[in-house]
Amino acid sequence: MKKKIYSTLALAGLLVLNSCTDLKEIVLDETLSSNLSDKAAAEGIIAPVYARLPDLFLHTNYFTLQEISTDEAILPYRGGTDWGDNGIYLNMHAHNYVSTDPNIRNTWNIIVQGMSRAITAINTLPTLKDPSTKTFLAEARGMRAYYSMLTLDLFGLVFVKDDIGETSKIIRGNEAVEYIKSELLAVEPNLETTVGPGRLTKGAVWGLLARLYLNSAVYRDIYSTNFTFKSEDMDKVIEYCDKIISSGQYQLSNDYFSLFNSNNHDNKELIFAVDQRAELNGHNRMAYFSLSGDQFPLPAYPAANGTDGPGITSDYYRTWVNAYAPQDPKVDPRFYKQNISIYTNPADSCVTAESFNVDRGILRGQQYGLIRKNGVFVRCPNGNYKIGKLFHDTRNRPTQPVEFTEKIDFTVEGSNYNTGYRVEKYEFSKKSTSGRNFGDADLVILRLADVYLMRAEAKLRKSGDAASALADVNTVRASRTASTPPPALTSMSLDLLYRERGFEFYWEMLRRSDMIRFGKYEGTWTEKTNNNVQKRIFPIPQTAIDGASNIPGYLKQNPSY
């Protein structure tokens, strides 16, 4: 009997969803199926379930929703010429987003397409006889649950569907929480332990369960003025965090920035991540997004520069200053890493291509780097690359230094190309063939530090156990021994834990969810005063509502949109 399967090649030609709500894709009757083993066929079926994650974790899309909507990131209309985009980034930061926002639409489409592919895999894998299909089937079902967590967190709803031909049932609130929970629990026994971080493992599911239980108070009553964190939910957070920590499978990294290096796939702190090693055609966008247009991280590619994208707000920067005053925040190794000390003598700096690396972390003040003139990098007499003070040459402002300022806002002055401290967390891949493509760094979804901090938060919310929470937080801080670790904290509270999460996970697309859970999302910060609680979740894209118009009343817009 001919099996309906996906091969890896055939998947490249799949049509996008017929409807953003029906979650339908076309199953191709692969004529080469008789030449594939069941194991190869199973691998071809599971691959596309993960394949949209690099697009979801792009420098826009999900990042925009999770970071630019918060007090961490802001993206002004640079110089009145760049990142205007009809005001979508201004509106996102000010909580004036609407149902036609393209980043919201793209995020929705990618998630539901990933869910559609998971459903197809769930229906197709049981037709294959190879033993690996049992694991792949669990992964497909677990990924459907993960995508459901995303739609619940972002849009307040979940689609329930087991067969491609069915119309999805829409659930919300507690029913959605219980559904996702039951799905993750069902697949956990059949998952592997050592195939991560790019695939779902037992550890990844334990971490997702901990995250689900921790946020369940929010998901059950999204517009509440006072979330109820049930003791039994916090017990479950602690239980699953304990399982991960006691497994011995994961290890806190002694070098904070190695978590975001090109070779981070084997970093033992990563539990679940977007696998985008060079051979998988990843991208460097999270590396170049925030940099200046006159910063060039790769000597081989004089066209691979930054985009002058988002900077951090002064509000967020000041949390570092206030925590470490009178010392500079760079005493915390998570804040900044200078990669080559020769920057301290820029007038005489000449370096080999192999030894050049841009600084990492939060970049402030005057920037130094590869000097480019007339499209090529300036060389020293010995052939090495000249390093010096950077100016806005690519912006035709050769006398204006690339000197990042704390001030950044939507005013003309605050929207200039030099405004805002920038973030360079992920490393550029030197395997790239253009500087833009073939990013090696896996994009973090869940790592061990988050497990420790989730457990600390659950202990505080359950019983006010500040001593145990403090121990968990200090365990993470003390682990960064590649340089002098940050000093141990002496007390712990929910406010201090919230601040610590901001230090540990900046730019990792957790901030919005954290702000909502800690009751901070309706606050006031740079260029944002909107305190409407209904902005905690995003509007359902108008295209999705229009696509479901053949079923009256099926897909209703969220309140206030």
C-alpha positions in Angstrom: 0.0 0.0 0.0 1.4 3.4 -0.9 1.8 5.6 2.1 1.1 9.3 2.2 4.2 10.8 3.6 6.4 13.9 3.5 9.9 13.7 2.4 12.2 16.5 3.4 12.4 17.8 -0.2 8.7 17.6 -0.8 8.0 19.6 2.3 9.8 22.6 0.8 6.9 22.9 -1.7 4.0 22.6 0.8 1.4 25.3 0.5 0.8 27.7 3.3 -2.4 27.3 5.3 -5.6 27.5 3.3 -7.0 29.3 6.3 -5.2 30.6 9.3 -7.9 29.0 11.5 -8.7 25.7 9.7 -5.0 24.7 10.2 -4.9 22.9 6.9 -2.0 22.0 4.7 -1.9 19.7 1.6 -0.5 16.2 2.2 1.5 15.3 -0.9 1.3 11.8 -2.2 5.0 11.3 -2.5 5.8 9.2 -5.5 9.3 8.4 -4.2 7.9 6.9 -1.0 8.7 3.4 -2.1 12.4 4.4 -2.2 12.4 5.7 1.4 12.8 3.5 4.5 10.2 4.0 7.2 12.9 5.6 9.4 13.8 8.1 6.6 10.2 8.8 6.0 9.6 9.4 9.7 12.5 11.9 9.9 11.1 13.7 6.8 7.7 14.0 8.6 9.0 15.3 11.9 11.4 17.8 10.4 8.8 20.4 9.2 7.2 20.4 12.6 10.3 22.2 13.9 11.1 24.0 10.6 9.2 27.2 11.2 10.9 27.9 14.6 13.8 29.9 13.0 11.2 32.2 11.3 9.2 32.6 14.5 12.3 33.5 16.5 13.3 36.1 13.9 14.6 39.5 14.8 11.0 40.7 14.2 7.8 38.6 14.6 7.9 37.0 18.0 10.7 39.2 19.2 8.7 42.3 18.5 5.7 41.0 20.4 7.7 39.8 23.4 10.4 42.5 23.7 9.4 45.7 21.9 6.1 45.7 23.7 8.0 46.0 27.0 10.3 48.2 29.0 13.4 46.4 27.6 13.4 47.3 23.9 12.3 50.3 21.9 12.6 50.8 18.1 12.1 54.5 17.1 11.8 55.8 13.5 15.6 56.0 13.0 16.6 59.3 11.5 13.2 59.7 10.0 14.1 57.2 7.3 14.6 53.7 8.8 12.2 51.4 10.7 9.2 53.6 10.1 7.1 50.7 8.8 3.9 52.7 9.1 4.4 53.1 12.8 4.1 49.4 13.8 7.1 49.5 16.1 6.1 52.8 17.7 2.6 51.4 18.3 3.9 48.1 19.6 6.0 49.8 22.3 3.2 52.2 23.2 0.6 49.4 23.4 -1.4 50.8 20.5 -1.1 47.7 18.4 -4.0 46.7 16.1 -5.3 43.6 14.2 -3.5 44.5 11.0 0.0 44.7 12.5 2.2 42.5 10.2 4.4 41.2 13.1 1.3 40.0 14.9 0.0 38.5 11.7 3.3 36.8 10.8 3.7 35.4 14.3 0.1 34.0 14.2 0.6 32.4 10.8 3.9 30.8 11.7 2.6 29.3 14.9 -0.6 27.9 13.4 1.3 26.5 10.4 3.7 24.8 12.9 0.6 23.4 14.6 -0.8 22.2 11.3 2.4 20.4 10.5 2.3 18.8 13.9 -1.2 17.5 13.3 -0.2 16.2 9.9 2.7 14.3 11.6 0.4 13.0 14.3 -1.9 11.5 11.6 0.9 10.2 9.3 3.5 8.7 11.6 1.3 5.8 12.9 1.3 4.4 9.3 5.1 3.8 9.6 6.6 0.7 11.2 10.1 1.9 12.3 10.5 2.0 16.1 11.7 5.7 15.9 8.1 6.7 15.0 7.0 6.3 18.6 9.4 9.0 19.7 8.7 11.2 16.7 5.0 10.9 17.3 5.5 12.1 20.9 7.6 15.0 19.7 4.9 16.0 17.2 2.2 15.9 19.8 4.5 17.8 22.3 5.2 20.4 19.7 1.5 20.9 19.1 1.2 21.6 22.8 4.1 24.0 22.7 2.5 25.9 19.8 -0.7 25.9 21.8 1.2 27.5 24.7 2.2 30.2 22.4 -1.3 31.0 21.1 -2.6 30.9 24.7 0.1 33.3 25.9 -0.1 35.7 23.0 -3.8 35.5 22.0 -5.6 34.0 24.9 -6.9 30.9 23.0 -6.0 27.4 21.9 -7.1 25.4 18.9 -7.9 21.7 19.5 -7.8 19.5 16.6 -6.7 15.9 16.0 -7.5 15.4 12.3 -6.6 17.7 9.4 -10.1 17.4 8.1 -11.8 18.6 11.2 -12.7 22.2 12.2 -10.7 23.2 15.3 -12.4 23.7 18.6 -11.4 26.9 20.3 -10.8 26.8 24.0 -9.6 29.5 26.5 -8.8 29.9 30.2 -8.6 27.0 32.5 -9.8 24.6 29.8 -6.9 25.5 27.6 -4.4 25.2 30.5 -5.7 21.7 31.3 -5.6 20.6 27.7 -2.0 21.7 27.2 -1.0 20.1 30.5 -2.6 16.8 29.6 -0.9 16.8 26.2 2.6 17.4 27.7 2.0 14.7 30.3 0.8 12.2 27.7 4.0 12.5 25.6 6.6 12.7 28.3 7.1 8.9 28.7 7.8 8.4 25.0 10.4 11.2 24.6 14.1 10.7 24.6 16.5 12.4 27.1 19.6 13.2 25.0 18.4 14.3 21.5 18.1 18.0 22.5 18.3 20.9 22.6 16.9 21.2 19.1 14.3 18.5 19.7 11.8 18.0 22.4 13.1 15.8 25.2 11.8 14.8 28.6 13.7 17.7 30.1 12.2 20.2 27.7 8.7 18.9 28.5 9.4 19.2 32.3 10.5 22.8 31.7 7.5 23.6 29.6 5.2 22.1 32.3 6.9 24.3 34.9 6.5 27.3 32.7 2.8 26.4 32.1 2.1 26.0 35.9 3.9 29.2 36.7 1.8 31.2 34.3 -1.4 29.3 34.8 -2.9 32.0 37.1 -2.5 34.5 34.2 -3.8 32.1 31.6 -6.9 31.3 33.6 -7.9 34.9 34.2 -5.9 37.1 31.8 -7.5 40.4 32.8 -7.4 39.9 36.5 -6.2 42.7 38.7 -4.8 40.2 41.2 -3.6 36.9 39.9 -4.2 33.8 42.1 -1.1 31.6 42.2 -2.5 28.4 43.6 -0.3 26.5 46.0 -0.7 23.3 44.1 0.4 24.9 40.9 3.6 26.2 42.6 4.2 22.7 44.0 4.2 21.5 40.4 6.6 24.2 39.3 8.9 23.1 42.0 8.5 19.4 41.2 9.3 19.7 37.5 12.2 22.1 38.2 13.5 19.6 40.7 13.3 16.8 38.1 15.4 18.8 35.7 18.0 19.9 38.2 18.4 16.5 39.9 18.6 14.7 36.5 22.2 15.8 36.3 21.8 16.2 32.5 22.1 20.0 32.4 24.7 22.3 33.8 24.9 26.0 34.3 27.5 27.6 32.0 30.5 29.3 33.6 30.7 31.7 30.7 27.4 33.6 30.3 28.0 34.7 26.7 29.0 31.2 25.6 25.3 30.4 25.9 24.8 32.5 22.8 27.9 31.6 20.8 27.9 30.0 17.4 28.8 26.6 19.0 26.2 26.8 21.7 24.4 23.7 20.4 26.4 21.5 22.8 26.2 23.9 25.8 24.8 21.9 28.6 22.7 24.7 30.0 20.4 24.7 26.9 17.3 22.5 27.4 15.2 23.5 24.4 16.3 25.7 21.6 15.8 26.6 17.9 18.4 24.4 16.1 19.8 26.6 13.4 23.3 25.3 12.9 24.9 26.4 9.6 24.1 23.2 7.9 20.4 23.8 8.7 20.5 27.3 7.1 20.0 29.4 10.1 20.3 33.2 10.2 22.4 35.8 11.9 19.5 38.3 12.4 19.5 38.3 16.2 23.2 39.2 16.0 23.0 42.1 13.6 19.5 43.5 14.5 20.6 46.0 17.2 24.0 47.0 15.9 24.8 50.2 14.1 24.9 50.3 10.4 28.6 51.1 10.7 29.4 48.0 12.8 30.7 45.1 10.7 31.3 41.9 12.8 32.9 39.8 10.0 36.0 40.9 8.2 35.2 38.6 5.3 31.9 40.4 4.5 31.9 44.2 4.2 28.2 44.2 3.4 27.2 42.5 6.7 26.5 45.3 9.0 23.9 46.1 11.7 20.5 47.6 11.0 20.4 50.3 13.7 17.4 48.5 15.1 16.2 48.4 18.7 18.0 49.8 21.7 17.3 49.2 25.4 15.2 51.8 27.2 16.7 54.1 29.8 14.2 52.6 32.2 15.6 49.1 31.8 19.2 50.4 31.8 18.6 52.2 35.1 17.7 48.9 36.8 21.3 47.8 36.3 22.6 51.2 37.5 20.5 51.2 40.6 21.4 47.6 41.4 25.2 48.1 41.3 25.7 51.8 42.2 28.2 53.2 42.9 29.9 50.5 40.7 29.4 50.4 37.0 27.0 47.6 35.8 29.8 45.9 33.9 30.8 44.3 37.2 28.1 41.8 36.4 29.5 39.6 33.6 26.1 39.3 32.0 26.1 43.0 31.2 29.1 43.3 28.9 32.0 41.4 27.5 34.9 43.1 25.8 36.4 40.7 23.3 39.7 42.2 22.3 41.6 44.6 24.7 43.3 46.2 21.7 40.2 48.5 21.5 41.7 50.4 24.4 44.4 51.7 21.9 42.3 52.3 18.8 44.6 54.6 17.1 47.2 51.9 16.6 45.0 48.8 16.4 45.6 46.3 13.6 44.2 42.8 14.0 44.0 39.6 12.0 40.6 38.5 10.7 40.7 35.5 13.0 41.2 37.5 16.1 38.5 40.1 15.5 35.3 39.8 17.4 32.8 42.5 18.3 32.0 43.2 21.9 29.0 41.5 23.4 26.2 42.4 25.8 25.0 45.9 26.3 27.1 48.3 24.2 27.4 51.9 25.4 29.2 55.0 24.3 31.8 55.3 21.5 32.1 52.2 19.4 35.3 50.9 17.7 35.6 48.3 15.0 36.5 47.6 11.4 36.8 50.8 9.4 35.1 50.6 6.0 35.8 53.1 3.2 34.3 52.9 -0.3 32.9 49.5 0.4 36.1 47.8 1.6 37.8 47.5 5.0 40.9 49.6 5.6 44.1 47.5 5.9 47.2 48.2 7.9 50.6 48.0 6.2 51.1 44.4 7.3 47.8 43.4 5.7 45.8 43.2 9.0 42.6 45.0 9.5 42.5 48.5 10.8 40.5 49.0 14.0 39.4 52.5 15.0 36.7 54.9 16.1 33.6 54.4 14.1 31.6 57.1 12.4 28.2 57.0 10.6 29.8 56.7 7.1 27.0 54.4 5.8 24.5 57.1 6.8 26.5 59.8 4.9 27.3 61.4 8.2 31.1 60.9 8.3 31.7 63.4 11.1 29.1 61.9 13.5 30.7 59.2 15.7 28.9 56.0 16.4 28.5 56.8 20.1 25.5 55.1 21.7 23.6 57.3 24.2 21.3 56.3 27.0 18.6 58.6 25.7 16.3 56.9 23.2 12.7 57.8 22.5 10.3 58.9 19.8 11.4 62.5 19.5 13.6 63.6 16.6 16.6 63.8 18.8 15.9 60.5 20.6 15.3 58.7 17.2 18.7 59.4 15.8 21.1 56.7 14.6 23.3 56.9 17.7 20.5 56.8 20.3 20.0 53.9 22.7 22.4 51.4 24.2 22.5 48.4 21.9 22.4 44.7 22.6 24.8 42.2 21.0 24.0 38.9 22.7 24.2 36.3 20.0 27.5 35.7 18.2 27.9 36.1 14.4 28.6 32.9 12.6 31.9 32.8 10.9 30.6 29.9 8.7 28.3 32.4 6.9 28.7 32.8 3.2 27.3 36.4 3.3 27.4 37.5 6.9 23.6 37.3 7.0 22.9 33.6 6.3 24.0 30.4 8.0 23.7 31.5 11.6 25.1 28.8 13.8 23.8 29.9 17.2 20.8 28.0 18.5 18.2 30.5 19.7 17.3 29.7 23.3 13.7 28.8 24.2 14.5 27.2 27.6 17.7 26.9 29.7 18.7 25.8 33.1 19.0 29.2 34.6 15.3 29.8 33.9 14.6 26.5 35.7 16.4 27.8 38.9 14.6 31.1 38.7 11.2 29.6 38.1 11.7 27.4 41.1 12.7 30.4 43.2 9.6 32.3 42.1 7.4 29.3 42.9 8.9 29.1 46.4 8.2 32.8 47.0 4.7 32.7 45.7 3.8 29.5 47.5 5.1 30.2 51.0 7.4 33.2 50.9 10.4 31.0 51.3 12.9 33.8 50.6 15.9 31.8 51.9 15.5 28.9 49.4 14.6 31.4 46.6 17.8 33.4 47.4 19.9 30.2 47.2 18.5 29.4 43.8 19.2 32.9 42.4 22.7 33.0 43.9 23.4 29.5 42.4 22.9 31.0 39.0 24.9 34.2 39.7 27.8 32.2 41.2 28.0 29.9 38.2 29.4 32.5 35.8 33.0 31.9 36.8 34.7 32.5 33.5 35.1 36.0 34.7 34.4 37.5 38.2 30.8 36.5 38.9 28.3 39.1 40.1 28.3 39.5 43.9 25.9 37.3 45.8 22.6 38.9 46.8 21.7 39.0 50.5 17.9 39.1 50.3 15.2 38.0 48.0 11.7 39.2 47.2 9.4 39.0 44.2 10.5 42.5 43.1 14.2 41.5 43.3 13.5 38.3 41.5 11.8 40.2 38.7 14.8 42.4 38.4 17.1 39.4 38.4 15.1 37.8 35.5 15.6 41.1 33.6 19.3 40.8 34.1 19.6 37.1 33.2 17.1 36.9 30.3 17.2 40.2 28.5 16.6 39.9 24.7 15.5 36.3 25.1 11.8 36.9 24.4 10.5 36.3 27.9 10.0 39.9 29.1 6.4 40.5 28.1 5.2 37.2 29.8 7.3 38.1 32.9 5.9 41.6 33.1 2.3 40.4 32.9 2.9 37.7 35.6 4.6 40.2 37.9 1.9 42.9 37.4 4.2 45.3 35.6 2.8 45.4 32.0 0.4 48.2 32.7 3.2 50.4 34.1 4.6 53.6 32.6 8.0 53.7 30.8 9.7 55.6 28.0 7.0 56.5 25.4 4.4 54.2 27.0 1.5 55.2 29.3 -1.3 52.9 28.1 -2.5 51.0 31.1 -5.3 49.0 29.4 -5.3 45.5 30.9 -6.9 44.2 27.7 -3.5 44.8 25.9 -2.1 41.9 27.8 -3.0 39.7 24.8 -2.8 40.7 21.2 -5.5 41.1 18.7 -6.3 38.1 16.5 -5.1 39.1 13.0 -7.9 40.5 10.8 -6.8 38.1 8.1 -7.5 35.1 10.3 -11.0 36.4 11.2 -11.7 37.1 7.6 -10.5 33.6 6.7 -12.9 32.1 9.1 -15.9 34.2 8.0 -17.6 31.2 6.4 -18.3 30.0 10.0 -20.4 32.7 11.6 -19.2 33.6 15.1 -16.4 31.0 15.0 -13.4 33.3 15.6 -14.2 36.4 17.7 -11.8 39.3 18.1 -10.3 39.8 21.6 -11.7 42.6 23.6 -10.6 46.2 22.9 -9.6 45.5 19.3 
